[in-house]
Amino acid sequence: MKIFDLPHAQHITNARLQVLDRIIEECNFGISTALDAGTGVGAFASNLFRKYKFQVTAFDARPSNVEEGQKRYPEIKFVVGNVENPEIVQLGKFDLVTAFGLFYHLENPFIAAQNLAQMTQGILVVESMIAPGRELKALLIDEYPGEDQAIRYVAFHLTESGLIKLLYRSGMPYVYRLTFKVDHEDFRGGLFRRRMRTILIASRFSLDSTHFKLVPEPHYGLDRPYYYRTPLRPIFKFMLTLFRSARQALVKASVRQG
């Protein structure tokens, strides 16, 4: 039995499939081609083919996963490919691109996002584990050996803000969060457990749906407090914020008086 077939894996796969169905229902602008990146053994690729009759291509960096996926779903084109390799874009362009459980297994997520964006002519659906915090950050994580882990068992985990920034800077003009809840505890969090995962939709065009909320590109520039040691940095950052607010207030006052 593949690790993808274990109960915990099936549980989260089913939750992801429910979300994917809702996204397609809202965004079916005439989708005919789909690409499943980091497909594993093809659970999402098979859903896209069997349920929606899309022309589906699926790829994974592990030959063993591709071989197993091709056995299970012979009607789908499976390819061995690394999303971090620029040559992956030779697969072509697709109306719908999905990347479930992929980004948190990558050493070079920015290159991967650029490659996926280049292959997306409609929408790109990204589901990923996220690092703790609201700022633009990434943690370099050592993973355990396994057929569902990183190729070299080391990867960057981005915060949700970092992943949003990545999608914007990869060339996608719109990025959305879901407004509905996902039926899995990793997407909700609780009193003693933080939210571990997110699902984002990057699109080539504006999406008009109450199920999606447009999120702006986050920004984080170097400022003077960046150079100070903690705990001095938060103090200087607070003082700088007060100074800027006071200056803005003076400018507004002078405008009114003028």
C-alpha positions as CSV (number, residue, x, y, z in Angstrom):
1,M,0.0,0.0,0.0
2,K,1.3,3.4,-0.9
3,I,1.5,6.1,1.8
4,F,-1.1,8.1,-0.3
5,D,-3.6,5.3,0.4
6,L,-3.3,5.4,4.2
7,P,-6.4,6.7,6.1
8,H,-4.9,10.0,7.2
9,A,-3.8,10.7,3.6
10,Q,-7.2,9.8,2.2
11,H,-8.9,12.1,4.8
12,I,-7.0,15.2,3.7
13,T,-7.3,14.2,0.0
14,N,-11.0,14.0,0.3
15,A,-11.2,17.4,1.9
16,R,-9.0,18.9,-0.9
17,L,-11.2,17.2,-3.6
18,Q,-14.3,18.9,-2.1
19,V,-12.6,22.3,-2.3
20,L,-11.4,21.6,-5.9
21,D,-14.9,20.7,-6.9
22,R,-16.3,24.0,-5.5
23,I,-13.5,26.0,-7.2
24,I,-14.2,24.4,-10.6
25,E,-18.0,25.0,-10.2
26,E,-17.3,28.7,-9.6
27,C,-14.5,29.1,-12.2
28,N,-15.5,26.9,-15.0
29,F,-15.0,29.4,-17.7
30,G,-14.6,26.8,-20.4
31,I,-11.8,24.7,-18.9
32,S,-10.7,21.9,-21.2
33,T,-7.0,21.3,-20.2
34,A,-5.6,20.7,-16.8
35,L,-2.2,20.1,-15.3
36,D,-1.7,18.4,-11.9
37,A,1.8,19.3,-10.5
38,G,3.3,17.1,-7.9
39,T,0.6,14.6,-8.6
40,G,1.8,11.7,-6.3
41,V,-0.1,8.7,-7.6
42,G,-2.8,10.8,-9.4
43,A,-5.7,11.3,-7.1
44,F,-6.5,14.8,-8.3
45,A,-5.6,14.1,-11.9
46,S,-8.0,11.2,-12.0
47,N,-10.8,13.4,-10.5
48,L,-10.2,16.1,-13.1
49,F,-10.4,13.5,-15.9
50,R,-13.2,11.2,-14.7
51,K,-15.5,13.8,-13.3
52,Y,-14.9,16.8,-15.6
53,K,-13.6,15.1,-18.7
54,F,-10.7,17.5,-18.9
55,Q,-7.6,16.7,-21.0
56,V,-5.2,16.1,-18.1
57,T,-1.4,16.0,-17.8
58,A,0.2,15.0,-14.5
59,F,3.8,15.0,-13.3
60,D,5.8,14.1,-10.3
61,A,9.5,14.2,-9.5
62,R,9.5,10.6,-8.2
63,P,9.5,7.9,-11.0
64,S,8.0,5.4,-8.7
65,N,4.9,7.6,-8.1
66,V,4.6,8.3,-11.9
67,E,4.8,4.5,-12.6
68,E,2.1,3.8,-10.0
69,G,-0.1,6.6,-11.2
70,Q,0.1,5.4,-14.8
71,K,-0.9,1.9,-13.7
72,R,-3.9,3.2,-11.8
73,Y,-5.1,5.7,-14.4
74,P,-3.8,4.6,-17.8
75,E,-6.1,7.2,-19.6
76,I,-4.0,10.1,-18.1
77,K,-0.7,11.3,-19.3
78,F,1.9,10.9,-16.5
79,V,5.3,12.5,-16.8
80,V,8.4,12.4,-14.6
81,G,9.3,16.0,-14.0
82,N,10.6,18.4,-11.4
83,V,8.6,21.6,-10.9
84,E,11.9,23.4,-10.0
85,N,13.4,22.6,-13.4
86,P,12.8,25.3,-16.1
87,E,12.3,22.6,-18.7
88,I,9.0,21.6,-17.1
89,V,7.3,24.5,-18.9
90,Q,7.7,22.5,-22.1
91,L,4.6,20.6,-21.1
92,G,2.7,23.5,-22.4
93,K,-0.1,25.8,-21.2
94,F,-3.2,24.8,-19.4
95,D,-6.6,26.3,-18.4
96,L,-6.3,24.9,-14.9
97,V,-3.2,24.1,-12.9
98,T,-3.3,22.4,-9.5
99,A,-0.5,22.1,-7.0
100,F,-1.9,20.2,-3.9
101,G,0.7,19.4,-1.2
102,L,3.6,20.5,-3.3
103,F,5.1,23.9,-2.3
104,Y,6.2,22.9,1.2
105,H,8.4,20.1,-0.2
106,L,10.4,22.5,-2.4
107,E,14.0,23.8,-2.1
108,N,13.3,26.6,-4.6
109,P,9.6,27.6,-4.3
110,F,10.0,30.8,-6.2
111,I,11.4,29.1,-9.3
112,A,8.5,26.5,-9.0
113,A,5.9,29.3,-8.8
114,Q,7.4,31.0,-11.8
115,N,7.3,27.8,-13.8
116,L,3.7,27.0,-12.8
117,A,2.6,30.6,-13.6
118,Q,4.2,30.3,-17.0
119,M,2.1,27.2,-17.7
120,T,-1.2,28.7,-16.4
121,Q,-3.4,30.5,-18.8
122,G,-6.5,30.4,-16.5
123,I,-6.3,29.6,-12.8
124,L,-3.6,28.1,-10.5
125,V,-4.9,26.4,-7.4
126,V,-2.2,26.0,-4.6
127,E,-2.7,24.1,-1.4
128,S,0.2,24.1,1.0
129,M,1.3,23.8,4.6
130,I,2.3,27.2,6.0
131,A,4.9,28.3,8.4
132,P,3.8,30.1,11.6
133,G,3.4,33.9,11.6
134,R,1.9,36.7,9.5
135,E,5.0,38.2,8.1
136,L,6.8,37.4,4.9
137,K,9.0,34.6,6.1
138,A,10.3,31.1,5.2
139,L,11.6,28.3,7.4
140,L,14.1,25.8,6.1
141,I,12.8,22.4,7.2
142,D,14.4,19.0,7.4
143,E,11.9,16.4,6.3
144,Y,11.7,12.7,7.1
145,P,12.5,10.1,4.4
146,G,9.4,9.1,2.5
147,E,7.9,8.8,-1.0
148,D,5.6,11.8,-0.3
149,Q,8.4,14.1,0.9
150,A,11.0,16.3,-0.7
151,I,13.5,14.7,-3.1
152,R,16.4,15.6,-0.8
153,Y,14.3,15.8,2.3
154,V,14.9,19.5,2.9
155,A,12.4,22.3,1.9
156,F,11.3,25.8,2.6
157,H,8.0,26.4,4.4
158,L,6.5,29.8,3.6
159,T,4.1,31.7,5.7
160,E,0.8,32.3,4.0
161,S,1.8,35.9,3.3
162,G,5.0,34.6,1.8
163,L,3.1,32.3,-0.5
164,I,0.8,35.1,-1.6
165,K,3.8,37.3,-2.4
166,L,5.4,34.4,-4.3
167,L,2.3,34.0,-6.5
168,Y,2.0,37.7,-7.3
169,R,5.7,38.1,-8.1
170,S,5.6,35.0,-10.3
171,G,3.3,36.9,-12.7
172,M,-0.2,36.1,-11.5
173,P,-2.3,39.3,-11.3
174,Y,-4.9,38.1,-8.9
175,V,-4.6,36.0,-5.8
176,Y,-7.6,34.9,-3.7
177,R,-8.3,33.2,-0.4
178,L,-11.3,30.9,0.2
179,T,-14.2,32.4,2.1
180,F,-15.6,29.0,3.1
181,K,-14.3,26.5,5.6
182,V,-12.4,23.4,4.5
183,D,-13.5,20.1,6.1
184,H,-10.2,19.3,7.7
185,E,-8.6,20.3,11.0
186,D,-5.4,21.4,9.4
187,F,-7.2,24.3,7.6
188,R,-9.0,25.5,10.7
189,G,-6.8,25.4,13.7
190,G,-8.1,25.8,17.2
191,L,-7.4,26.9,20.8
192,F,-4.2,24.9,21.2
193,R,-3.3,24.2,17.5
194,R,-2.6,26.7,14.9
195,R,-3.9,26.7,11.3
196,M,-1.4,24.5,9.4
197,R,-2.6,24.8,5.8
198,T,-4.0,27.2,3.2
199,I,-5.6,27.0,-0.2
200,L,-5.0,30.0,-2.6
201,I,-6.3,30.6,-6.1
202,A,-4.0,32.6,-8.4
203,S,-5.8,33.8,-11.6
204,R,-5.1,35.5,-14.9
205,F,-8.4,37.3,-14.7
206,S,-10.7,38.7,-12.0
207,L,-13.0,36.2,-10.3
208,D,-16.4,37.3,-9.3
209,S,-17.5,34.9,-6.6
210,T,-18.6,35.2,-2.9
211,H,-16.6,32.1,-2.3
212,F,-13.3,33.8,-3.0
213,K,-11.7,37.0,-1.4
214,L,-9.1,39.0,-3.3
215,V,-6.0,39.5,-1.1
216,P,-3.5,42.3,-1.9
217,E,0.2,41.7,-2.4
218,P,2.0,41.9,1.0
219,H,5.1,44.1,1.2
220,Y,8.1,44.0,3.5
221,G,10.9,46.5,2.8
222,L,14.1,47.1,4.6
223,D,13.9,49.9,7.2
224,R,16.2,51.2,9.9
225,P,14.8,49.0,12.7
226,Y,15.8,45.9,10.5
227,Y,19.4,46.5,11.4
228,Y,19.0,46.6,15.2
229,R,19.3,43.5,17.4
230,T,16.2,42.3,19.2
231,P,14.7,43.4,21.6
232,L,15.8,46.8,20.4
233,R,14.2,46.3,16.9
234,P,10.6,46.3,18.0
235,I,11.2,49.4,20.1
236,F,12.8,51.3,17.2
237,K,10.1,50.1,14.8
238,F,7.4,51.4,17.2
239,M,9.2,54.8,17.5
240,L,9.6,55.0,13.8
241,T,5.9,54.3,13.3
242,L,5.0,57.1,15.8
243,F,7.3,59.5,14.0
244,R,5.8,58.7,10.6
245,S,2.2,59.1,12.0
246,A,3.1,62.4,13.6
247,R,4.6,63.7,10.3
248,Q,1.6,62.7,8.3
249,A,-0.7,64.5,10.9
250,L,1.4,67.6,10.5
251,V,1.2,67.5,6.7
252,K,-2.6,67.1,6.8
253,A,-2.9,70.0,9.3
254,S,-0.8,72.2,7.1
255,V,-3.0,71.3,4.1
256,R,-6.2,72.2,6.0
257,Q,-4.7,75.5,7.1
258,G,-3.5,76.3,3.6
